Every structure is written in structure tokens, then in C-alpha cells.
Amino acid sequence: MPRNSPEQELLIDSFDNEIAFGYAYRYQEALNDHLSSLSALAVEVIREAQSDPRFMSLPAPYHDRIQYSVVNTLQRAVQNQDYSLESDTTDNGWRYIPDNWKYQGIVHHLTFQMNAPWMLLEALSARLEKVLPQSVKPFTSFDQIFAVAFEVLDELGMLMRCPVHMPSMATAMHAAFVERHSNSSVKNDPEKLLQNALEHYRNLALQAGIDAIYDEFCKRMFIRFISQARTFQIPIGNYYPWGVLIAPPRSVHRILVDFVSLISEDKIGFGKWSSKNVKAEYLQDTSSVDFLLGSAPKVEPRSASGPIYFSSEHTKLTLEGVPLQNRLIMVLPYDRPFPDLKQALSRFEKYFLSRSATHRADLGDGGAREHERDVRRKKIIPEQKVERVIVERVTSIPMHLAALRSFENDRPEEEGKPKTSLIINIHAELTKFGFDLKRDAIEEALENAVKFRNFVINKLDLWSGRSKRSESNS
């Protein structure tokens, strides 16, 4: 049997994420109606936001994500009894900020009222030059500059009675000061460095102003809803953030459209499928880089045995905050015995050689394309498999989708007719999508639907270190 390419494995991973989330969500629905209560709470947060002029002054993207921020914060508090935003008195870093300062006021201030911040930057730069020995100036820390900034601010007194964000001021000054004393090419142009620092401060302070408004609203919502949130019993919140649970999973119909679209373009192989009689609307363009990938929340195995491969082509990889490009990473556990280290290193070496050959061929390097073909002929491309929850083979995807379909509120069952009508109707739906599957296989999938659902929960419990649940929730 031909081995799946790394790209195909990633697509199958995505279907595993979709199906696992669907099973987990239906498990929670069978336990209680607390997901509905969570969704209602999120709707109430939106209503509160829409009636708050200060919050609504923020740019639109902040409106869109506020419900997720609030419910995720509530979740952290419910799961950690020591967490309390109510008693959080953390200084937001602003000095002389007006009450009920709106976003437009922040923008106006940082556009037309920069004389005071400029004065502070000049005074701070002069003070640092005076008090710090020349030998330590290239190594001056943020904390040193932050402390001196407050001293200078106090000395300026009434001259600085306008909004200023001290952490942003210290950050901008730190970058400029260290650069001035570490880079000989700019040592003699302190004025330009201060101008750059002012622009740096402007950008940082704008975001800090947004954060102050956003965080203040989140805190008010936290205080209002934390008592209600503590009544929720949502076990699947141990694996998924509440923010993704406020909406149901994508419908089986929508997932089937993605699946058959990928099959039709040979991006996933599936033998028992034909495009004959499949509606054109079911076959979508899958050329988008983001097609399907990341469409469902993913649970990482906390006890993964590894190895796990990551490519910067599909995963955002960073080193100390710096994005990495054209990089591969292998992750291994070191907190337990790992008997297959040589095999893991060998597979990673082959994976590296394959990706390197493909990359060089794409760049047009001489002989690289032939080398790539030689690599593929030797079949040394390793399986790029992250441990999955329930989907082991692509052929099992339609069976799991049939099982999930039986849980959906609009499942095609007919009142007053025997249970076999549901089997017949789901089989008919899959047939419309081009699948040539036996009705007995669909019947078996529906008979095992609860078993599959509970298997997912037990697997996720195992990953999170929790004990196995009973399989009696039917």
C-alpha cells in the first residue's frame, strides 16, 4: 500500500481533530446542558460589550474576540481555585490617564500630544548618560531604565501632567540606549535614535491603551459572571478551552464536503469513491493554504511517546520569539524511557533529507529534482504522525462521520419508523457524496457510536492524566 505523504498525514490529522472534537462535544451534551448555558453567557458578554461605549470605541477585531477572552478567563478561574481576577490590582503602567479614556482619545493623544513624552525621553536619556558608567552602558537592563524613568517623571512634575505609559517608555528607551552604545555606526546620531524611540513608544503605548480598555472590560465581566461559571460542570473543558465550546462543532455535512473535495483533487486517496452523481456544490476548491488545516481545536497528547515532527511550513515555529522558516523540529520526551531513540533519529534524518531535496528542487538547484526522485523511490520518507485520538486510517473517516451524524439534532431519523430507517438514510446521505459503502458498515458504525464517543473521552482523559471514565453514558 502506498505510504501517505507528509501533506496527506497532516490532512488526516485535521480530520482526526474534527472527529475527536465532535465526539467530545456530543459526550458533553449527553451529560448536561451546561454547554448551552456557556453559550448563553457568551451571548450576554457580547450584549454587554455592545452597550459599553468605551469598549465599542476599540477596533472591530477586539469586538470579535471578547467573548472568547472572557469565557477562557472564567475557565481558568474555575479550574484553578487560587486564580482570581477580582483581587487583581496589577498596575497597568499608565500615569495621568483620564477616566473613561476611549480609543479615539488615545489615538489623538499619541498623534498630536507627543511633546511631553518627547520631553521625558530627552530627560531620561540625559540622566542615563550621566549616572551610568561608560563600561556598563551597552549592558543596561530594562529594569534599570524603568527605575530611572520614574525618578525623572517625578522630577518633571507638573510638566508631565499628561498620559504616559511607563513600561512602553522604558522599553523604547532601553532599545535606543543599548543600540547607541553597542553600535558604533549610530553612536554619533543620538537625535535620530530618540526620534526612533518616540515612534517606538507611540506604537507600544497605543497597544497598551487598547489593552487597558480591553482588560478593564474583561475584569468587569469576570466579576459579573464568575459565580455562574463556577456552577458549570464541563468535563471536556479539561481538554478544550471554553472559547471553542461556545459554538457546536462543524456539521458532518460540512466535513464531508471538505473530505470529498480533497479526494476529488487526489490530495487524499480513497478507493471506494466516485465523483459520478456528486453535486458540484459538494466539490470545493481546496487550493487555499489554510483549507481544513486548523479548522478544529486540537488536543496535544501530554503523554505523547513521540517522536513528533514539526515543519515551519505547517506550524508556527519560533526561537525566543523569532519566527523560523524552512526548519524541521523533532520533539522527544525525556521524562520517561525512550527505547527507540536510534529509530527516531534515523526517521528524522530521512525526513530531513526528503524535505531538503524537495526544497532544493523547488529552487531549481541542478540535479536536485533527480535526487528528490531518488529519495522517493527509496521510500525513505518517514511517517509524519502525531499521535491521533481516533482516526488511524483514512478509510475510517466516513464510518466516524456516520456515527457522528447519528448524534446530530437534525439526524435523518423518521418518527414512527424503526431504527433501521436511520441507518438507511445516513447510508443514502453518504452515497450522495460519492461513497460506495455497504449498508452493514454504516449499521456497525452507528451501533458503535457511543463506544467511539467514550473511547475519545477515555483517550483524552489519559492524555491529561485523569482516570478512565465509565462507558455507560449512552
Solvent accessible surface area in square Angstrom, and as a share of the most:
residue,aa,sasa,rsa
1,M,230,1.03
2,P,121,0.76
3,R,132,0.48
4,N,55,0.28
5,S,31,0.20
6,P,6,0.04
7,E,76,0.34
8,Q,42,0.18
9,E,5,0.02
10,L,31,0.15
11,L,19,0.09
12,I,4,0.02
13,D,12,0.06
14,S,6,0.04
15,F,0,0.00
16,D,4,0.02
17,N,22,0.11
18,E,5,0.02
19,I,0,0.00
20,A,3,0.02
21,F,10,0.04
22,G,4,0.03
23,Y,0,0.00
24,A,0,0.00
25,Y,12,0.05
26,R,25,0.09
27,Y,5,0.02
28,Q,0,0.00
29,E,71,0.32
30,A,54,0.42
31,L,68,0.34
32,N,43,0.22
33,D,97,0.50
34,H,41,0.18
35,L,6,0.03
36,S,74,0.48
37,S,36,0.23
38,L,0,0.00
39,S,31,0.20
40,A,61,0.47
41,L,3,0.02
42,A,2,0.02
43,V,70,0.40
44,E,45,0.20
45,V,0,0.00
46,I,43,0.22
47,R,140,0.51
48,E,42,0.19
49,A,3,0.02
50,Q,120,0.53
51,S,83,0.54
52,D,21,0.11
53,P,89,0.56
54,R,40,0.15
55,F,1,0.01
56,M,71,0.32
57,S,13,0.08
58,L,5,0.02
59,P,40,0.25
60,A,63,0.49
61,P,84,0.53
62,Y,25,0.09
63,H,40,0.18
64,D,97,0.50
65,R,109,0.40
66,I,0,0.00
67,Q,35,0.15
68,Y,92,0.35
69,S,32,0.20
70,V,2,0.01
71,V,0,0.00
72,N,38,0.19
73,T,14,0.08
74,L,0,0.00
75,Q,14,0.06
76,R,121,0.44
77,A,0,0.00
78,V,30,0.17
79,Q,97,0.43
80,N,74,0.38
81,Q,140,0.62
82,D,136,0.71
83,Y,61,0.23
84,S,44,0.28
85,L,30,0.15
86,E,78,0.35
87,S,82,0.53
88,D,53,0.27
89,T,126,0.73
90,T,112,0.65
91,D,87,0.45
92,N,83,0.42
93,G,6,0.06
94,W,11,0.04
95,R,67,0.24
96,Y,75,0.28
97,I,54,0.27
98,P,64,0.40
99,D,131,0.68
100,N,114,0.59
101,W,24,0.08
102,K,89,0.38
103,Y,44,0.17
104,Q,108,0.48
105,G,26,0.25
106,I,1,0.00
107,V,56,0.32
108,H,92,0.41
109,H,4,0.02
110,L,4,0.02
111,T,69,0.40
112,F,145,0.61
113,Q,85,0.38
114,M,18,0.08
115,N,126,0.64
116,A,13,0.10
117,P,0,0.00
118,W,55,0.19
119,M,69,0.31
120,L,0,0.00
121,L,0,0.00
122,E,73,0.33
123,A,31,0.24
124,L,0,0.00
125,S,10,0.06
126,A,63,0.49
127,R,61,0.22
128,L,0,0.00
129,E,47,0.21
130,K,170,0.72
131,V,77,0.44
132,L,25,0.13
133,P,79,0.50
134,Q,113,0.50
135,S,85,0.55
136,V,61,0.35
137,K,12,0.05
138,P,36,0.22
139,F,165,0.69
140,T,4,0.03
141,S,48,0.31
142,F,69,0.29
143,D,102,0.53
144,Q,81,0.36
145,I,0,0.00
146,F,58,0.24
147,A,57,0.44
148,V,20,0.12
149,A,0,0.00
150,F,54,0.22
151,E,93,0.42
152,V,4,0.02
153,L,4,0.02
154,D,106,0.55
155,E,112,0.50
156,L,32,0.16
157,G,22,0.21
158,M,149,0.67
159,L,118,0.59
160,M,0,0.00
161,R,134,0.49
162,C,26,0.16
163,P,15,0.09
164,V,0,0.00
165,H,17,0.07
166,M,0,0.00
167,P,40,0.25
168,S,6,0.04
169,M,0,0.00
170,A,0,0.00
171,T,52,0.30
172,A,1,0.00
173,M,4,0.02
174,H,52,0.23
175,A,48,0.37
176,A,7,0.06
177,F,2,0.01
178,V,36,0.20
179,E,75,0.34
180,R,52,0.19
181,H,19,0.08
182,S,70,0.45
183,N,60,0.31
184,S,91,0.59
185,S,94,0.61
186,V,36,0.21
187,K,88,0.37
188,N,145,0.74
189,D,59,0.31
190,P,49,0.31
191,E,92,0.41
192,K,115,0.49
193,L,11,0.06
194,L,18,0.09
195,Q,98,0.44
196,N,79,0.41
197,A,3,0.02
198,L,26,0.13
199,E,82,0.37
200,H,65,0.29
201,Y,0,0.00
202,R,63,0.23
203,N,85,0.44
204,L,58,0.29
205,A,0,0.00
206,L,56,0.28
207,Q,77,0.34
208,A,14,0.11
209,G,0,0.00
210,I,9,0.04
211,D,54,0.28
212,A,12,0.09
213,I,2,0.01
214,Y,14,0.05
215,D,84,0.44
216,E,70,0.31
217,F,2,0.01
218,C,16,0.09
219,K,61,0.26
220,R,97,0.35
221,M,3,0.01
222,F,1,0.00
223,I,89,0.45
224,R,122,0.44
225,F,11,0.05
226,I,5,0.03
227,S,83,0.53
228,Q,73,0.32
229,A,0,0.00
230,R,101,0.37
231,T,87,0.51
232,F,13,0.05
233,Q,114,0.51
234,I,16,0.08
235,P,29,0.18
236,I,0,0.00
237,G,4,0.04
238,N,33,0.17
239,Y,21,0.08
240,Y,4,0.02
241,P,58,0.36
242,W,6,0.02
243,G,4,0.03
244,V,52,0.30
245,L,0,0.00
246,I,20,0.10
247,A,54,0.42
248,P,88,0.56
249,P,17,0.10
250,R,76,0.28
251,S,50,0.33
252,V,6,0.03
253,H,91,0.41
254,R,89,0.33
255,I,4,0.02
256,L,6,0.03
257,V,5,0.03
258,D,5,0.02
259,F,0,0.00
260,V,0,0.00
261,S,0,0.00
262,L,2,0.01
263,I,10,0.05
264,S,44,0.29
265,E,71,0.32
266,D,124,0.64
267,K,72,0.31
268,I,4,0.02
269,G,51,0.49
270,F,22,0.09
271,G,77,0.74
272,K,121,0.51
273,W,38,0.13
274,S,59,0.38
275,S,62,0.40
276,K,152,0.64
277,N,135,0.69
278,V,17,0.09
279,K,108,0.46
280,A,89,0.69
281,E,118,0.53
282,Y,18,0.07
283,L,60,0.30
284,Q,71,0.31
285,D,104,0.54
286,T,5,0.03
287,S,82,0.53
288,S,68,0.44
289,V,132,0.76
290,D,110,0.57
291,F,31,0.13
292,L,10,0.05
293,L,56,0.28
294,G,69,0.66
295,S,52,0.33
296,A,11,0.08
297,P,32,0.20
298,K,87,0.37
299,V,21,0.12
300,E,84,0.38
301,P,10,0.07
302,R,159,0.58
303,S,49,0.31
304,A,11,0.09
305,S,70,0.45
306,G,24,0.24
307,P,21,0.13
308,I,16,0.08
309,Y,7,0.03
310,F,42,0.17
311,S,4,0.03
312,S,25,0.16
313,E,106,0.48
314,H,68,0.30
315,T,51,0.30
316,K,171,0.73
317,L,17,0.08
318,T,65,0.38
319,L,115,0.57
320,E,170,0.76
321,G,62,0.60
322,V,92,0.53
323,P,89,0.56
324,L,47,0.23
325,Q,140,0.62
326,N,111,0.57
327,R,131,0.48
328,L,39,0.19
329,I,62,0.31
330,M,38,0.17
331,V,66,0.38
332,L,52,0.26
333,P,27,0.17
334,Y,212,0.81
335,D,105,0.54
336,R,88,0.32
337,P,127,0.80
338,F,47,0.20
339,P,121,0.76
340,D,74,0.38
341,L,83,0.41
342,K,178,0.76
343,Q,111,0.50
344,A,2,0.02
345,L,90,0.45
346,S,46,0.30
347,R,61,0.22
348,F,45,0.19
349,E,102,0.46
350,K,80,0.34
351,Y,0,0.00
352,F,107,0.45
353,L,71,0.35
354,S,4,0.03
355,R,39,0.14
356,S,29,0.19
357,A,0,0.00
358,T,33,0.19
359,H,77,0.34
360,R,86,0.32
361,A,8,0.06
362,D,98,0.51
363,L,123,0.61
364,G,64,0.61
365,D,65,0.34
366,G,83,0.80
367,G,58,0.56
368,A,4,0.03
369,R,106,0.39
370,E,84,0.38
371,H,72,0.32
372,E,15,0.07
373,R,118,0.43
374,D,43,0.22
375,V,5,0.03
376,R,111,0.41
377,R,151,0.55
378,K,130,0.55
379,K,152,0.64
380,I,38,0.19
381,I,16,0.08
382,P,6,0.04
383,E,67,0.30
384,Q,6,0.03
385,K,74,0.31
386,V,14,0.08
387,E,72,0.32
388,R,13,0.05
389,V,8,0.05
390,I,20,0.10
391,V,0,0.00
392,E,95,0.42
393,R,156,0.57
394,V,23,0.13
395,T,76,0.44
396,S,19,0.12
397,I,0,0.00
398,P,0,0.00
399,M,38,0.17
400,H,12,0.05
401,L,0,0.00
402,A,1,0.01
403,A,0,0.00
404,L,7,0.04
405,R,29,0.11
406,S,18,0.11
407,F,36,0.15
408,E,13,0.06
409,N,137,0.70
410,D,102,0.53
411,R,78,0.28
412,P,29,0.18
413,E,92,0.41
414,E,71,0.32
415,E,178,0.80
416,G,84,0.80
417,K,116,0.49
418,P,94,0.59
419,K,147,0.62
420,T,71,0.41
421,S,12,0.08
422,L,13,0.06
423,I,13,0.07
424,I,73,0.37
425,N,35,0.18
426,I,2,0.01
427,H,34,0.15
428,A,43,0.34
429,E,47,0.21
430,L,4,0.02
431,T,70,0.41
432,K,122,0.52
433,F,7,0.03
434,G,9,0.09
435,F,5,0.02
436,D,106,0.55
437,L,25,0.13
438,K,153,0.65
439,R,122,0.44
440,D,105,0.54
441,A,34,0.26
442,I,0,0.00
443,E,64,0.29
444,E,105,0.47
445,A,3,0.03
446,L,15,0.08
447,E,120,0.54
448,N,38,0.20
449,A,4,0.03
450,V,44,0.26
451,K,128,0.54
452,F,44,0.18
453,R,7,0.03
454,N,3,0.01
455,F,98,0.41
456,V,0,0.00
457,I,1,0.01
458,N,18,0.09
459,K,34,0.14
460,L,1,0.00
461,D,1,0.00
462,L,119,0.59
463,W,8,0.03
464,S,20,0.13
465,G,70,0.67
466,R,103,0.38
467,S,96,0.62
468,K,148,0.63
469,R,63,0.23
470,S,74,0.48
471,E,90,0.41
472,S,85,0.55
473,N,40,0.21
474,S,118,0.76
